[in-house]
Amino acid sequence: MASMDGAIEGTSVNRLSVVMAAALLTSVCLLPAMLMPYLIGAVALTVTPDSRQLGFVAAAVLGGPIALMAASVLWVRRFPWRKLVFGGLALAALGYLLAAGAHSFASVILWIALGSSALAIAYAPPICLLSDTSDPDRNFGYAFFLQIIASGLIGLGVTALQGRLGPRSVFVLIAVVFAASLALLPWVPRHGVKEQAPRVAEPQSSSIHIWMGLGGMLFLNAGPTAVWAFFEQIGRSAGFAEQSVGTMIAVALLLGAPGSLFSAAAARRYGRIVPLAVSTLLLIVTIGAAIYARAPWVYFLAGTLFQFLLNFGLSFQYGALSDADTSGRLIVLAPTFQGIGGIGGPIVGGLLAHGGSYVALGVCSAVYEVAGLALLVALCRRAATARPAAPPTTPR
């Protein structure tokens, strides 16, 4: 009976309901990062308008999770997943509720940091769950898609509530979503079951390329995050109405969501390097269009393409790292390196954006994108050369 229970637990991760629950949980845990423009806007309206300080909101949202996600390699498979998800979401809801009632910059940052750090505890199990499935590439694609849909819908809710309840309502709404997500716990397995497939030994130097790929993911996240964190401020500086800017950002998130679904079809037809390179270069062009936009439709179109291209490229980044990571353990570090980029990008962006000009921010973001692309392309080429050749046919 025990072995049968173990078998059921091992195969249950492939059930669609379990996969969707894990994907939704990743969406919930990433809400503060996805809604960064709203959080920065709320802090700017209620606590401080100084862009040099606003960049540290990103540090509060991502700093704690970075450390905990790096450490999760040691503990995520040692403790019951349901308890981790419950404790993380409950503490996160408390942190954001306290942030809603705080009245100084230091206290707001403190409570945001507390709530966001707790999310790392809840985020690690669903990430491992998706990795444990028989088709992680497809299931990560579902997660990326739902992350954008969820953040877009919540963004629309934030825009609607801010006009009635004020900018602090963004913290309350996020806390409510955390609490409501506890209803997904019945679909979270108690523990993970990672099937260890036999692998051919690889040269030790391959691990260097994995770390290089992680560095590429850091840069590829730092560039877009630096701009996205100030996307609302960019719209305001162009003279667009505050509510219009919030609505355009939320709709852009929703319209950009299919990018993660189209990436699978592009990979089958064009491989991984060409779509990744094209989407990264087009993203740089889109960033420039957003910064120089003087018409609302240009700003809106740039935001939509920004999210579409960002989500389109994510699957290729995770796929490249998955191919290179033969141990199956380092994939959990991908969110950590993306988080480091997510902190560094907005902090540098806040310094460069001081004075109301965002041109220097766009240039810095483009440099990050090119550097990250170069590292990921090198990783893809290394994986292609390391892949074992097909069995030889009958000699002629």
C-alpha positions in Angstrom: 0.0 0.0 0.0 2.8 2.4 0.8 4.4 1.8 -2.6 1.1 2.4 -4.3 0.6 5.7 -2.5 4.1 6.7 -3.5 3.3 5.9 -7.1 0.1 7.9 -7.0 2.0 10.8 -5.5 4.7 10.5 -8.1 2.3 10.6 -11.1 -0.1 13.2 -9.7 2.1 16.1 -10.6 1.2 15.6 -14.3 -2.5 16.0 -13.7 -3.7 19.2 -15.4 -5.4 20.4 -12.2 -2.1 20.1 -10.2 -0.1 21.8 -13.0 -2.6 24.7 -13.2 -2.6 25.1 -9.4 1.2 25.3 -9.5 1.1 27.8 -12.4 -1.4 29.9 -10.6 0.6 29.9 -7.4 3.7 31.1 -9.3 1.5 33.9 -10.7 0.4 34.9 -7.3 3.9 34.9 -5.8 5.2 37.1 -8.7 2.4 39.7 -8.4 4.5 42.3 -6.6 7.2 42.0 -9.2 4.7 42.2 -12.1 2.9 45.1 -10.5 6.1 47.0 -9.8 4.9 50.2 -11.7 1.8 50.3 -9.5 3.8 49.8 -6.3 6.3 52.5 -7.2 3.5 54.8 -8.3 1.7 54.3 -4.9 4.9 54.9 -2.9 5.5 58.0 -5.0 2.0 59.4 -4.4 1.9 58.6 -0.6 5.4 58.7 0.8 8.1 60.1 -1.5 8.3 61.4 -5.1 12.1 61.1 -5.2 13.1 58.7 -8.0 16.4 58.0 -6.3 14.5 56.4 -3.5 11.8 54.8 -5.6 14.3 52.5 -7.1 14.7 50.8 -3.7 11.1 49.7 -3.9 12.3 47.0 -6.3 15.0 46.0 -3.7 12.2 45.6 -1.1 10.1 43.5 -3.5 13.0 41.3 -4.7 15.8 41.4 -2.2 14.5 38.9 0.4 13.2 36.4 -2.2 16.6 36.4 -3.9 18.3 35.2 -0.7 15.6 32.7 0.2 15.3 31.3 -3.3 19.1 30.7 -3.4 18.8 28.9 -0.1 15.8 26.9 -1.2 18.1 24.5 -2.9 18.9 23.1 0.5 15.4 23.0 2.1 12.6 23.0 -0.5 12.5 19.2 -0.8 13.0 18.6 3.0 9.8 20.2 4.3 6.1 19.6 3.4 5.1 21.7 0.4 1.6 22.6 1.6 2.9 24.0 4.9 5.5 26.0 3.0 2.9 27.5 0.7 0.5 28.2 3.5 3.0 29.9 5.8 4.5 31.9 2.9 1.2 33.3 1.6 -0.2 34.0 5.0 2.9 36.0 6.1 3.0 37.8 2.7 -0.6 38.9 3.1 0.2 40.3 6.6 3.2 42.2 5.3 1.3 43.9 2.5 -1.6 44.8 4.8 0.9 46.4 7.2 2.5 48.3 4.2 -1.0 49.7 3.4 -1.1 51.4 6.8 2.5 52.6 7.0 3.2 56.3 6.7 6.9 56.6 6.3 9.2 55.5 3.5 11.3 53.2 5.8 8.2 51.5 7.3 6.6 50.9 3.9 9.9 49.4 2.5 10.2 47.3 5.7 6.7 45.7 5.3 7.0 45.3 1.6 10.3 43.5 2.2 8.7 41.2 4.8 5.8 40.3 2.6 7.8 39.8 -0.5 10.4 37.7 1.3 7.7 35.4 2.6 6.6 34.8 -1.0 9.9 33.0 -1.8 8.8 30.4 0.7 5.6 29.9 -1.1 7.2 30.2 -4.6 9.8 27.4 -4.4 7.4 24.4 -4.2 5.4 25.2 -7.3 8.5 25.9 -9.3 9.9 22.5 -8.3 6.5 20.9 -9.0 6.5 22.2 -12.5 10.1 21.0 -13.0 9.1 17.6 -11.7 6.4 17.1 -14.5 7.0 15.1 -17.6 6.8 18.2 -19.8 8.3 21.1 -17.9 8.8 23.3 -21.0 5.1 23.3 -21.8 4.1 23.7 -18.2 6.5 26.6 -17.5 4.9 28.2 -20.6 1.5 27.8 -18.9 2.9 29.5 -15.8 4.4 32.4 -17.7 1.1 32.9 -19.6 -1.0 32.9 -16.3 1.5 35.2 -14.6 0.7 37.9 -17.2 -3.0 37.3 -17.3 -3.2 37.4 -13.5 -1.1 40.6 -13.2 -3.1 42.3 -16.0 -6.4 41.5 -14.3 -5.2 42.6 -10.9 -3.7 45.7 -12.5 -7.2 46.6 -13.9 -8.6 46.1 -10.4 -5.9 48.4 -8.9 -6.7 51.1 -11.5 -10.4 50.9 -10.6 -9.8 51.0 -6.9 -7.2 53.7 -6.8 -9.8 56.3 -8.0 -12.1 55.4 -5.1 -9.9 54.2 -2.3 -6.6 55.9 -3.0 -3.1 54.6 -4.0 -2.7 52.5 -0.9 -5.5 50.2 -2.2 -2.8 48.4 -4.3 -1.3 46.9 -1.1 -4.7 45.8 0.2 -5.7 44.2 -3.1 -2.5 42.3 -3.3 -2.9 41.0 0.3 -6.4 39.8 -0.5 -5.2 37.9 -3.5 -2.5 36.2 -1.3 -5.1 35.1 1.2 -7.6 33.9 -1.5 -4.8 31.8 -3.1 -4.8 29.6 0.0 -7.7 27.8 -1.6 -5.3 26.2 -4.0 -3.6 24.2 -1.2 -5.6 20.9 -1.8 -3.9 20.6 -5.3 -0.4 21.0 -3.9 1.3 17.7 -3.3 2.7 17.2 0.2 6.2 16.5 -1.2 7.9 16.6 -4.5 9.1 13.5 -6.3 12.0 14.1 -8.7 12.8 11.3 -11.1 16.5 11.0 -11.5 17.0 9.9 -15.1 20.4 8.3 -15.9 22.7 10.8 -17.7 26.0 10.6 -19.5 28.8 12.2 -17.6 29.8 15.6 -18.9 32.9 17.6 -18.7 33.3 19.7 -15.6 33.6 22.8 -17.7 29.9 22.6 -18.6 29.1 23.9 -15.2 30.9 27.2 -16.1 28.5 27.6 -19.0 25.5 27.1 -16.7 26.7 29.9 -14.5 27.3 32.0 -17.6 23.7 31.3 -18.7 22.4 32.3 -15.3 24.4 35.6 -15.7 22.7 36.0 -19.0 19.3 35.7 -17.4 20.3 38.3 -14.9 21.1 40.8 -17.6 18.1 40.0 -19.7 15.9 40.6 -16.7 17.7 43.8 -15.5 17.2 45.6 -18.8 13.4 45.2 -19.1 12.8 45.6 -15.3 14.7 48.8 -15.2 12.3 50.3 -17.8 9.1 48.5 -16.6 9.6 49.7 -13.1 9.3 53.3 -14.3 6.8 52.7 -17.1 4.0 54.5 -15.2 6.4 57.4 -14.6 7.4 57.5 -18.3 3.7 57.8 -19.2 3.1 60.6 -16.7 6.1 62.5 -17.9 4.7 62.4 -21.4 1.6 64.1 -20.2 -0.8 61.2 -20.2 -3.6 61.1 -17.5 -2.8 58.9 -14.5 -5.8 56.7 -14.8 -5.2 56.3 -18.6 -1.6 55.2 -17.9 -2.7 52.6 -15.3 -5.3 51.2 -17.7 -2.9 51.0 -20.6 -0.3 49.2 -18.5 -2.9 46.6 -17.3 -4.3 46.0 -20.9 -0.7 45.8 -22.2 0.0 43.1 -19.7 -3.0 41.1 -20.9 -2.3 41.5 -24.6 1.3 40.6 -24.2 0.5 37.3 -22.4 0.3 35.1 -25.6 4.0 35.6 -26.2 4.9 32.7 -23.9 2.5 30.4 -25.9 3.9 31.4 -29.3 7.5 30.7 -28.2 6.9 26.9 -28.3 5.8 27.0 -32.0 8.8 29.3 -32.9 11.2 26.9 -31.2 10.0 24.0 -33.2 10.5 25.9 -36.5 13.5 28.1 -35.9 15.3 26.6 -33.0 16.2 28.6 -29.9 19.0 31.2 -30.8 17.2 33.0 -33.7 13.9 33.7 -31.9 15.8 34.7 -28.7 18.0 37.1 -30.6 15.2 38.7 -32.7 12.9 39.1 -29.7 15.7 40.7 -27.6 16.7 43.2 -30.3 13.0 44.1 -31.0 12.6 44.6 -27.2 15.3 47.3 -27.3 13.5 49.0 -30.2 10.3 48.9 -28.2 11.9 50.4 -25.1 13.1 53.4 -27.2 9.6 53.8 -28.6 8.1 53.9 -25.1 10.6 56.5 -23.9 10.1 58.8 -26.9 6.3 58.3 -27.2 4.3 61.5 -27.3 1.0 59.9 -28.4 -1.0 57.6 -26.1 -1.4 54.9 -28.8 2.3 54.7 -29.3 2.9 54.4 -25.6 0.2 51.7 -25.4 1.5 49.8 -28.4 5.0 49.9 -27.0 3.8 48.5 -23.7 2.0 45.7 -25.4 4.9 44.7 -27.5 7.2 45.1 -24.5 5.3 42.4 -22.6 4.8 40.2 -25.6 8.5 40.1 -26.4 9.5 39.7 -22.8 7.3 36.7 -22.3 8.3 35.3 -25.7 11.9 35.2 -24.7 11.5 33.8 -21.2 10.7 30.3 -22.4 13.9 30.2 -24.4 15.9 31.3 -21.4 14.5 28.6 -19.2 14.8 26.0 -22.0 18.5 26.8 -22.6 19.3 26.5 -18.9 17.3 23.3 -18.5 19.2 21.7 -21.3 22.5 22.7 -19.8 21.6 21.7 -16.2 22.1 18.0 -16.3 21.9 17.8 -12.5 18.4 19.2 -12.4 19.3 21.3 -9.3 20.5 24.6 -10.6 17.2 25.5 -12.4 15.9 26.8 -9.0 18.6 29.5 -9.1 17.1 31.0 -12.3 14.5 33.1 -10.3 17.4 34.2 -8.0 19.5 35.5 -10.8 16.5 37.1 -12.5 15.7 38.7 -9.1 19.2 40.1 -8.8 18.7 41.7 -12.2 15.3 42.9 -11.1 16.8 44.7 -8.2 19.9 46.1 -9.9 18.0 47.3 -13.0 15.5 49.6 -11.2 18.1 50.9 -8.7 20.4 52.0 -11.5 17.3 53.2 -13.5 16.2 55.3 -10.6 19.6 57.0 -10.6 19.6 57.5 -14.3 16.0 58.7 -14.5 16.6 61.5 -11.9 15.5 64.8 -13.5 12.6 63.4 -15.6 14.6 62.2 -18.5 14.6 58.5 -19.4 17.0 58.4 -22.3 20.0 57.3 -20.2 17.8 54.6 -18.7 16.9 53.3 -22.1 20.6 53.2 -23.2 21.6 51.3 -20.0 18.7 48.8 -20.5 19.9 48.2 -24.1 23.4 47.4 -22.9 22.0 44.9 -20.4 20.0 43.2 -23.1 22.9 42.9 -25.5 25.2 41.5 -22.8 22.5 39.0 -21.6 21.8 37.9 -25.2 25.5 37.2 -25.8 25.8 35.0 -22.7 22.6 33.0 -23.6 23.7 32.5 -27.2 27.0 31.1 -25.9 25.1 28.8 -23.6 22.9 27.6 -26.5 25.9 26.9 -28.7 27.7 25.0 -25.9 24.6 22.9 -25.4 24.3 22.2 -29.1 28.0 21.0 -29.3 27.7 19.0 -26.1 24.6 17.1 -27.3 25.5 13.5 -28.2 25.4 12.8 -31.9 22.8 10.5 -33.3 23.7 6.7 -33.7 25.5 6.1 -36.9 23.7 4.5 -39.8 25.0 1.4 -41.7 28.5 2.2 -42.9 28.9 2.7 -46.7 
